[in-house]
Amino acid sequence: MVTSLIAVARKIIIYDLDKKGGDALVGLAFAIFALSISYWIISSRKKPPSHH
């Protein structure tokens, strides 16, 4: 999940607004939002106690 967020962040860093339209930037923003929410949900889940 973190790797996906890093990959999308890299795309934004190298994004060329002159060659690509604003629609692609909105798509990247949506992808970041969705990945962030997914990461938050996964990381906020409580891990079940281990029975050793």
C-alpha positions, 0 to 999 in steps of 0.5 A, spaced: 500 500 500 505 504 501 509 503 495 502 505 491 502 511 494 510 512 493 508 511 486 503 516 485 507 521 488 512 520 483 507 521 478 505 527 480 512 530 481 514 528 474 507 530 471 507 535 465 501 539 465 503 542 458 503 535 455 497 532 459 491 535 461 488 537 467 483 531 467 489 526 468 491 530 474 484 530 477 485 522 476 491 522 480 488 526 485 482 521 486 487 515 486 491 519 492 485 520 495 482 512 494 489 510 496 490 514 502 483 512 505 485 505 504 491 505 507 488 509 513 483 503 514 488 498 514 492 501 518 487 503 523 484 496 524 486 493 531 490 486 530 487 480 534 491 478 540 496 473 539 494 466 543 501 464 545 
